[in-house]
């Protein structure tokens, strides 16, 4: 079945800048995007961040597909990319699955594995996942509607879950190992950001860091109300403003 012959009307749910990578892929493949689910043949969800009611999921003729940035059933929920980095996962990926009333739990249609590089942040890894996911979505739609895919039920016993992040999640606990804090800096970039408090109570964001001989070394920081700067430049003007002591690995 050729994509150009499908003549499908698709309703798209997305609420992130990365959603547009998927939307552009659908448009470039010739699908007609419609604003209402009741007018659609198929629904597609990508980085939407909200639970869609069952009644809406059932409106399109072929239901809804969801593009989730993890290898389900690992890391269901709102912060899968951050969780994968923070856990030290070496591999993550994207999953295209049938959307069900229970979020991120529907039968799997396709997956693509992607390595997590040592310097990956949430921002750049999410971008890679969006591009790979959009490329995976189009042939998955084609094969699914042609009956060429047998949906695979997820093993709920292997599911892990993530949470909706809050600003306070970015505050660094200096009793944690240096390796964990370095992953935290990358996982929470750009939001909520990994931060600590200076002696005057103001926030200092650590934008980039590395671990040297088991100790965390900030590389780029951003004092509250100021621009990013190298760690050495910050120290020249704030020598006694902060005390950073991470536990060795």
Residue pairs with C-beta under 8 A, 6 or more apart in sequence:
1 142
1 145
1 146
2 142
3 29
3 30
3 31
3 138
3 141
3 142
4 30
6 31
6 141
6 142
6 145
7 32
8 31
8 32
8 41
8 42
8 141
8 145
9 31
9 32
9 33
9 34
9 39
9 40
9 41
9 42
10 26
10 31
10 32
10 33
10 34
10 40
10 41
10 42
10 43
10 44
11 33
11 34
11 35
11 36
11 37
11 39
11 40
11 42
11 43
11 44
11 60
12 19
12 22
12 23
12 26
12 33
12 43
12 44
12 45
12 46
13 43
13 44
13 45
13 46
13 48
13 50
13 52
13 64
14 20
14 22
14 23
14 45
14 46
14 47
14 48
15 47
15 48
15 49
15 50
16 46
16 47
16 48
16 49
18 46
18 47
18 126
18 127
18 130
19 46
19 47
19 48
21 46
21 130
21 131
21 133
21 134
22 44
22 46
22 47
22 67
22 130
22 133
22 134
22 137
23 33
23 46
24 134
25 134
25 135
25 137
25 138
26 33
26 44
26 137
26 138
27 33
29 138
34 40
37 43
37 56
37 59
37 60
38 59
40 59
40 60
40 61
41 60
41 61
41 62
42 60
42 61
42 62
42 63
42 64
42 65
42 141
42 145
43 57
43 59
43 60
43 63
43 64
43 65
43 99
44 64
44 65
44 66
44 67
44 137
45 52
45 64
45 65
45 66
45 67
45 99
46 66
46 67
46 130
46 133
47 67
47 69
47 130
49 78
51 103
52 64
52 99
53 101
54 101
57 63
57 64
57 99
57 100
57 101
62 144
62 145
63 98
63 99
64 98
64 99
65 96
65 97
65 98
65 99
65 109
65 137
65 140
65 141
65 144
66 96
66 97
66 98
66 99
66 104
66 106
67 94
67 95
67 96
67 133
67 134
67 136
67 137
68 76
68 80
68 94
68 95
68 96
68 97
68 104
69 80
69 81
69 92
69 94
69 126
69 129
69 130
69 133
70 76
70 80
70 81
70 83
70 84
70 92
70 93
70 94
70 95
71 91
71 92
71 93
71 94
71 95
71 111
71 113
72 95
72 97
72 104
72 108
72 111
72 154
72 159
73 104
73 105
73 154
73 155
73 156
73 158
73 159
73 160
74 84
74 158
74 159
74 160
75 83
75 84
75 92
75 160
75 161
75 162
76 103
76 104
76 105
76 159
76 160
76 161
76 162
77 83
77 103
77 104
77 161
77 162
77 163
77 164
78 162
78 163
78 164
78 165
79 162
79 163
79 164
79 165
80 92
80 162
81 92
81 122
81 125
81 126
81 129
81 187
82 122
82 162
82 165
82 187
82 188
83 160
83 162
83 187
84 92
84 116
84 125
85 116
85 120
85 121
85 122
85 125
85 183
85 186
85 187
86 180
86 183
86 184
86 187
88 183
89 116
90 115
90 116
91 113
91 114
91 115
91 116
92 113
92 114
92 116
92 125
92 129
93 111
93 112
93 113
93 114
93 129
93 132
94 111
94 112
94 114
94 129
94 132
94 133
94 136
95 108
95 110
95 111
96 108
96 109
96 110
96 111
96 133
96 136
96 137
96 140
97 104
97 106
97 107
97 108
97 109
97 151
97 154
98 106
98 107
98 109
98 151
99 106
100 106
105 154
105 156
105 159
106 154
107 151
107 152
107 153
107 154
108 151
108 152
108 153
108 154
109 140
109 143
109 144
109 149
109 151
109 152
110 136
110 139
110 140
110 143
110 149
112 132
112 133
112 136
114 125
114 128
114 129
114 132
116 125
119 186
120 128
120 186
121 186
121 187
121 189
121 190
122 186
122 187
122 188
122 189
122 190
123 189
123 190
140 149
143 149
165 188
165 191
165 192
166 192
167 192
168 192
169 188
169 192
170 184
170 188
170 191
170 192
170 193
170 194
170 195
171 195
171 196
171 197
172 181
172 184
172 194
172 195
172 196
172 206
174 181
174 196
174 244
174 245
174 246
174 247
175 247
176 184
176 246
176 247
177 246
177 247
177 248
177 249
178 211
178 214
178 215
178 216
178 246
178 247
178 248
178 249
179 211
179 249
181 194
181 209
181 216
181 246
182 209
182 210
182 211
182 216
184 194
185 194
185 206
185 207
185 208
185 209
188 194
189 207
193 205
193 207
194 205
194 206
195 203
195 204
195 205
195 206
196 203
196 204
196 206
196 242
196 244
197 203
197 204
198 204
198 223
198 238
198 241
198 242
199 240
199 241
199 242
199 243
200 241
202 223
202 224
202 225
203 223
203 224
204 221
204 222
204 223
204 224
204 234
204 241
204 242
205 221
205 222
205 223
205 224
206 218
206 220
206 221
207 219
207 220
207 221
207 222
207 228
208 218
208 219
208 220
209 216
209 217
209 218
209 219
210 216
210 217
210 219
211 217
211 249
214 248
214 249
215 246
215 248
216 244
216 246
217 231
218 231
218 244
219 230
219 231
220 228
220 229
220 230
220 231
221 228
221 229
221 230
221 231
221 234
222 228
222 229
223 229
223 234
223 238
